[in-house]
Structures are given as structure tokens and as C-alpha cells.
Amino acid sequence: MSAQPELSSGTAQAEPPSSTAQAEPPSSTAQAEPPSSTAKFFWFLPTNGDSRSIVGASHASSHHTVPANYRAPTRRYLAEVARAADRLGYEGVLTPTGTWCEDAWLTASALLAETERLKFLVAFRPGLVPPTLAAQQTATLQRFSEGRVLLNIVTGGDDAEQRRFGDWLGHDERYSRTGEFLHIVNALWRQESLDFEGNHYTVKDARVSAAPDPLPQIYFGGSSKAALPIAAEYVDVYLTWGEPPQAAAAKIERVRKLAEERGRAVRFGIRLHTISRDTSAAAWAVADELLAELDPEQIAKQTELHAKSESEGQRRMTALHGGRLDGLEIYPNLWAGVGLVRGGAGTALVGSHEEVANLIYEYHSVGFDEFILSGYPHLEEAYWFAEGVLPLLKQKGVA
């Protein structure tokens, strides 16, 4: 894969793909928008179920483990979580995608009417739906929601899961396809029609009935060399999982420089779990309870699965704990225990409300403006964070 994604037939180019349409669209709405001075805080919809446990499944897992006191992801329960997030002042909720999740589009559609101001950051896999249809679906949902839709582009980092959905492209090819997908979608929202011929998509006279208003912000994550140029060229917010602040800062700096080379500005977000309590001891006691139910065989199996993942981000998460129970506090108040048995975001902010607020302040200081948080169970932890940590962050001028 070259430093720039392949976006036209045959060769990689430094410029976006050409087309016979009347004018090139700007790459993204982030182009004219500098990073914000205060942070935004999102919560998470547990569309694969919820519980007081971190036992569950990874994207590549062959089955979904259901822990004791499992809360099924019914419309009623997810609506309860969404209404709580709306009431507590979160910017929005991430609606995830994957084998073990309820469909993100349908979930967001069902819950929009249950909320008043909450935004829905809808996770979307670009290889599974043609870009013109995706542009049309997004425009419709944005109109029906009165401007409360955001898009989280999930290219997919694991072959096993991608093949379940009929996607047989290799890792780098998937990111190349994502680049073409985003180019087409951006163009359809900004011009009357588009003719385009690429390596992965060919469209003629592609159009939507009306552009979404406002244009949905595009979120995107990916740690590999194939992913970073896509972020720099097309997205509004680049997301990463919760590594220690300086490691995370070094990662986003590479995206920042790539974006600057293209005359763009990108905002940065981080995905973390959280356990905050009135005292540090109380928070760590909760973390210890989550560990107590894990057995060595389960940890070893998941660690092996994650360590050989095609996802660079997943391998980085696994390296933080290495399957060991000792040394899980990899940075003051940053705990890698969740990643022992779960894929994706594997670290949690753990401590008193003040300690968690201080660590968020540190992340914000190195360049993160958006925080996508979750906890177990999601309903209760949404309250702990909003009532305990957000007031402190407001005092610090972060929220």
C-alpha cells in the first residue's frame, strides 16, 4: 500500500480520484473547522447486550458468551440507556456494528424518537452497502432525525468476521475501498451527480434526491499504514483506542501531519471505558470484581485470538496486557483489564471522580477533543460519570 490510498484505476495518486462530474467536492466538512477548545462526551449503546461483567465476545469470536444477569439488547432496554444519556447531557451515543450487535442503522432509527437532542454516531461498514445507497440512507436518516446523525466508518480489521458478511478483500484493499467509498459519498452530498470509475466502485450519474442538512460528520478509526492516509484525506474525527496519553498523542500526530499536507484539519477522539466512584478504593474494588470472574483458559484463548488479529489497533490493545493479570494499571488510573477478554477498546479510566477527571484533562491537553465512553453496566455507569466526573471537567474548562 502506498502512502496515499488507491482511488483511480491502476495507480495510486496523491490527489482524490478524478471523475466526469462537474466539480470536485471538498474532502470533508472538517476542512474549515479547527479543533474545538472544549471536549465532547459520548456514551455507548450496548447493542450486543449488557451486564455487570466484561465477559462477552470479540468480532472474530465463533460464539457470544452470555454472562450471569445478562441484559438483552431489547429496544426497551436500549431506549432506557439512550434516554439516560440524553437526560445526562452526553453529546451522543455510539451505535456499534459487528457480528454480535443488533444492526446499527435500525437501532438508531428506532431510538431517535425516544430522545430529544441526543446524536447517534452510527457505525457503518462501507464494503457491505454500495456508496450511493449509503449516501441516500444517511440523507434520509439525517432529515428524519432533524440533524442528529453522525457516521462512524468501520473498515473492518478481521478476515474471519468480514467473510461472514461475504467480504473477501484483504486488509489493505479494504482501506483502499473505504477511500473510494468516502470519495463517492462526499461527492454525492455536494454536487448534483457523479460519474466515477475506480478499482472497487464504478457509478454513472449517481445522485441523491437531496443532500443531508447538516452534512453528517464522519468519524473513522484505524492504526495501520493503510488507514492513516484515509483519515487524513476524508474524515472529520479520527478515533483511537485508549493507549497511555503520550502513546496516543504520538499516533494522532501522524494523522495530523498527513492532514496538514492535504490542507486539512482533523479532530481527534478516543474510545475508553470508565469506572469512577466517590473514592479511588471503591473504583478499584469494582475493577477487581470484574477480574474475579475471569478464568485463565478464557483469558489465554482471547489473548491468542487478539494477538493474531489483522487489526493493528487490536494487536496494540493486546500488547498492553499480554494476557497477564499483574501490571494491568498501565498508566496511573488507566487499566487494561477489559482487553483481557473483549476485543476493541480494552482500557478503562479507573479511580475517584477527581482522578478520572485529571486523566481526561491530560488526554485533552495532548489533543483529544472527543471522548466516547462506556461502562459495565452501561446504564449505571452513565450516571456515575455524568454526575461525578462531568461537573469537575466543567470546572476545569474541558466540558
C-alpha positions in Angstrom: 0.0 0.0 0.0 1.4 3.4 -0.9 1.3 6.4 1.3 -1.8 7.6 -0.5 -4.9 5.3 -1.0 -5.6 4.0 -4.5 -8.5 5.9 -5.8 -8.4 5.5 -9.5 -7.9 2.6 -11.9 -4.4 1.2 -11.9 -2.3 3.6 -9.8 -2.2 5.3 -6.5 -2.3 9.1 -6.7 -1.7 12.0 -4.3 -5.0 13.6 -5.3 -8.5 12.4 -4.8 -9.9 10.3 -7.7 -11.0 12.1 -10.8 -14.5 11.9 -12.2 -16.5 13.3 -15.0 -18.7 15.2 -12.5 -18.9 18.9 -12.7 -16.7 19.8 -9.7 -14.6 18.1 -7.1 -16.1 18.1 -3.7 -14.2 19.2 -0.7 -12.8 16.2 1.1 -14.7 16.7 4.3 -16.6 19.3 6.4 -13.6 19.2 8.8 -11.6 21.2 6.3 -12.7 24.6 7.5 -13.2 23.7 11.2 -10.4 24.0 13.7 -10.2 21.7 16.7 -12.6 22.7 19.4 -11.4 24.2 22.7 -13.7 22.1 24.8 -14.4 18.4 24.7 -17.5 16.5 23.7 -18.5 13.4 25.6 -20.4 10.5 24.1 -21.8 7.3 25.7 -22.2 3.9 24.2 -25.3 1.7 23.3 -24.7 -1.9 24.3 -26.3 -3.5 21.3 -24.7 -6.8 22.0 -26.2 -6.9 25.5 -25.2 -5.6 28.9 -24.3 -6.9 32.3 -22.1 -6.4 35.4 -19.5 -8.4 33.6 -16.8 -7.8 30.9 -17.3 -11.4 29.6 -18.7 -11.3 26.1 -17.3 -11.8 22.6 -14.9 -10.3 20.1 -15.7 -9.6 16.5 -13.9 -12.8 15.4 -15.3 -15.0 18.1 -17.3 -18.0 17.0 -19.9 -17.6 19.7 -21.2 -15.0 22.1 -20.7 -15.8 25.8 -23.7 -14.6 27.9 -22.8 -13.9 31.5 -24.9 -14.1 34.6 -27.6 -11.4 34.9 -27.4 -10.7 31.2 -29.4 -7.8 29.9 -30.6 -8.5 26.4 -30.3 -5.6 24.0 -34.1 -5.1 23.6 -35.5 -1.9 22.2 -36.9 -1.1 25.6 -33.5 -1.5 27.4 -31.5 0.3 24.8 -34.1 3.1 24.9 -33.5 3.4 28.6 -29.8 3.8 28.1 -30.3 6.3 25.3 -32.8 8.4 27.3 -30.4 8.4 30.3 -27.6 9.6 28.0 -29.9 12.3 26.6 -31.0 13.4 30.1 -27.5 13.5 31.5 -26.1 15.8 28.8 -23.9 13.5 26.7 -23.3 14.7 23.1 -24.4 11.5 21.6 -24.1 7.7 21.7 -22.0 5.3 19.6 -24.2 2.7 18.0 -21.7 -0.2 17.2 -21.6 -2.7 14.4 -20.4 -6.3 14.3 -21.4 -10.0 14.3 -22.9 -9.9 17.9 -24.5 -6.5 17.7 -28.0 -5.5 16.7 -28.0 -3.6 13.4 -26.7 -0.1 14.0 -29.0 1.6 11.4 -32.1 0.0 12.6 -31.2 0.6 16.3 -30.6 4.3 15.6 -33.8 4.6 13.7 -35.8 3.0 16.5 -34.3 5.2 19.2 -34.3 8.6 17.6 -38.0 9.0 18.6 -37.1 8.1 22.2 -34.7 11.0 22.6 -34.8 14.8 22.2 -31.3 16.2 21.5 -29.0 13.1 21.6 -26.9 12.4 18.5 -26.4 8.9 17.1 -22.9 8.0 16.0 -23.9 5.2 13.7 -21.1 2.6 13.0 -21.1 1.6 9.3 -19.1 -0.9 7.3 -18.5 0.6 3.8 -17.8 -2.6 2.0 -21.3 -4.1 2.7 -23.5 -1.4 1.1 -23.0 0.4 -2.2 -21.9 4.1 -1.6 -24.8 5.6 -3.4 -27.3 3.7 -1.3 -25.4 4.6 1.8 -25.4 8.3 0.9 -29.2 8.0 0.4 -29.8 6.2 3.6 -27.8 8.7 5.6 -29.5 11.6 4.0 -32.9 10.2 4.9 -32.0 9.4 8.5 -30.4 12.9 8.9 -33.7 14.5 7.7 -35.9 12.3 9.9 -33.6 12.9 12.9 -33.5 16.7 12.3 -29.7 16.7 12.1 -28.8 14.2 14.8 -26.8 11.6 12.7 -23.0 11.1 12.7 -21.2 8.4 10.8 -18.5 6.1 12.2 -16.8 4.3 9.3 -15.6 0.8 10.3 -13.5 -0.6 7.6 -13.1 -4.0 9.4 -9.9 -5.5 10.6 -10.6 -9.2 10.9 -10.8 -11.5 7.9 -13.0 -14.1 9.8 -15.7 -11.6 10.5 -15.6 -9.9 7.1 -16.1 -13.2 5.4 -19.2 -13.9 7.4 -20.7 -10.9 5.5 -19.3 -12.0 2.1 -16.4 -9.6 2.1 -13.2 -11.4 0.8 -10.9 -8.4 0.3 -7.6 -8.3 2.2 -6.8 -5.8 4.9 -5.1 -3.1 2.8 -7.6 -3.5 -0.1 -10.5 -2.8 2.4 -8.9 0.5 3.2 -8.4 1.4 -0.4 -12.1 0.6 -1.0 -13.0 2.8 2.0 -11.2 5.7 0.3 -13.3 5.3 -2.8 -16.5 4.9 -0.8 -15.9 8.1 1.1 -15.0 10.0 -2.0 -18.3 9.0 -3.7 -20.4 9.7 -0.6 -18.8 13.1 -0.1 -19.3 13.9 -3.8 -23.0 12.9 -3.8 -23.7 15.2 -0.9 -22.1 18.2 -2.5 -22.8 18.1 -6.2 -25.7 17.2 -8.5 -24.4 13.9 -9.9 -21.3 11.9 -10.2 -19.6 9.6 -12.7 -16.8 7.6 -11.2 -14.6 4.7 -12.1 -12.3 3.2 -9.5 -10.7 -0.1 -8.5 -13.6 -1.0 -6.3 -16.6 1.1 -7.4 -18.0 2.3 -10.7 -21.0 4.6 -10.7 -22.7 6.6 -13.5 -25.0 9.6 -12.9 -25.0 8.7 -9.2 -27.2 11.1 -7.2 -29.3 11.5 -4.1 -32.7 13.2 -4.0 -31.4 15.9 -1.6 -28.2 16.3 0.4 -28.4 15.8 4.2 -28.6 19.0 6.1 -26.3 19.4 8.0 -23.8 17.1 6.4 -23.0 14.3 8.9 -19.6 14.5 10.5 -17.5 11.4 9.6 -15.7 9.5 12.3 -13.1 6.9 11.5 -10.5 4.7 13.2 -7.6 2.6 12.0 -4.0 2.2 13.1 -2.3 0.7 10.1 -0.3 2.4 7.4 -3.2 1.7 5.0 -5.6 3.5 7.3 -3.9 6.8 8.2 -4.0 8.4 4.8 -7.7 7.7 4.6 -8.2 9.5 7.9 -6.1 12.5 6.7 -7.9 12.8 3.4 -11.6 12.3 4.3 -12.7 12.3 7.9 -13.7 14.9 10.4 -12.8 13.0 13.6 -10.0 10.4 13.8 -10.7 7.8 16.6 -8.2 5.7 18.5 -8.5 3.3 21.4 -7.2 4.2 24.8 -3.4 3.8 25.0 -1.4 5.9 27.6 -1.6 9.6 26.7 1.8 10.0 25.2 1.5 6.9 23.0 -1.9 8.0 21.9 -0.6 11.5 21.2 2.2 10.2 19.0 -0.3 8.2 17.0 -2.7 11.2 16.3 0.3 13.4 15.5 1.0 11.3 12.4 -2.6 11.8 11.2 -2.4 15.5 12.0 0.7 15.9 9.8 -0.8 13.9 7.0 -3.9 16.0 7.1 -1.9 19.3 7.1 -0.1 18.1 4.0 -3.5 18.0 2.4 -4.5 21.4 3.7 -7.0 19.9 6.2 -7.6 19.9 9.9 -8.9 16.8 11.7 -10.3 16.5 15.2 -9.3 13.6 17.5 -11.4 11.3 19.6 -10.6 8.4 22.0 -12.6 5.4 23.0 -12.4 4.3 26.6 -14.4 2.5 29.3 -14.8 4.2 32.7 -15.2 3.2 36.3 -15.4 6.2 38.6 -16.5 6.3 42.2 -16.5 8.7 45.1 -13.2 7.2 46.2 -10.3 5.6 44.4 -10.6 2.4 46.6 -14.2 2.0 45.6 -13.5 2.2 41.9 -10.6 -0.3 42.0 -12.8 -2.6 44.0 -15.2 -2.7 41.0 -12.3 -3.4 38.7 -11.3 -6.3 40.9 -14.8 -7.7 40.9 -14.7 -7.7 37.0 -11.4 -9.6 37.1 -12.6 -12.1 39.7 -15.0 -13.9 37.3 -12.4 -14.5 34.6 -10.7 -17.9 34.3 -7.2 -18.4 32.9 -8.3 -20.5 30.0 -10.7 -17.9 28.8 -8.0 -15.1 29.1 -5.5 -17.3 27.2 -7.9 -18.1 24.4 -8.9 -14.5 23.9 -5.3 -13.2 24.1 -4.2 -15.6 21.4 -7.2 -14.6 19.2 -6.5 -10.9 19.6 -2.7 -11.2 19.2 -3.0 -12.6 15.7 -5.7 -10.2 14.6 -5.2 -8.3 11.3 -6.2 -5.2 13.1 -3.1 -3.2 14.1 -5.2 -1.4 16.8 -6.3 -4.7 18.3 -2.8 -6.0 18.5 -1.7 -2.8 20.2 -4.5 -3.3 22.8 -3.5 -6.9 23.4 0.2 -5.8 23.9 -0.8 -3.6 26.7 -1.7 -6.6 29.0 -0.1 -9.5 27.2 -2.6 -11.9 28.9 -1.2 -11.2 32.3 -3.2 -10.3 35.4 -0.3 -8.4 37.0 0.5 -4.8 35.9 -2.9 -4.1 34.4 -2.6 -0.5 35.5 -0.5 0.5 32.5 -0.6 4.2 33.4 -1.9 6.0 36.5 -5.7 5.3 36.5 -5.6 3.6 33.1 -6.5 -0.1 33.4 -6.1 -2.7 30.6 -8.3 -5.4 32.2 -11.2 -5.1 29.9 -9.0 -6.2 26.9 -8.2 -9.5 28.6 -11.4 -11.0 27.3 -13.0 -8.4 25.0 -12.0 -7.1 21.6 -12.0 -3.5 20.6 -11.5 -0.8 23.2 -9.7 -2.6 26.1 -8.8 0.1 28.6 -10.7 1.8 31.3 -10.3 5.0 33.3 -10.4 3.8 36.9 -10.3 5.9 40.0 -12.1 8.6 42.0 -14.1 11.2 40.1 -11.2 13.6 40.5 -8.6 11.1 39.3 -10.6 10.2 36.2 -11.2 13.9 35.5 -7.5 14.6 35.8 -6.6 11.8 33.3 -9.2 13.1 30.8 -7.8 16.6 31.2 -4.4 15.1 30.3 -5.8 13.4 27.2 -7.4 16.7 26.2 -4.1 18.5 26.7 -2.4 16.3 24.2 -5.0 16.8 21.5 -8.2 14.8 22.2 -11.4 16.7 21.9 -14.0 13.9 21.8 -14.4 11.1 24.3 -16.5 8.0 23.6 -17.1 6.3 26.9 -18.8 3.1 28.2 -19.0 1.0 31.3 -20.5 -2.1 32.8 -23.4 -1.9 33.1 -23.8 1.0 30.7 -26.9 2.4 32.3 -25.5 2.8 35.8 -22.0 3.9 34.7 -23.5 6.6 32.5 -24.8 8.1 35.8 -21.6 7.7 37.7 -19.6 9.5 35.1 -22.1 12.2 34.3 -22.8 13.1 37.9 -19.3 12.5 39.3 -16.8 13.5 36.6 -18.5 15.9 34.2 -19.0 18.6 36.9 -15.3 18.5 37.6 -14.4 18.7 33.9 -16.7 21.8 33.6 -14.7 23.4 36.5 -11.5 22.7 34.6 -13.0 24.3 31.4 -12.8 20.9 29.5 -16.5 20.2 29.2 
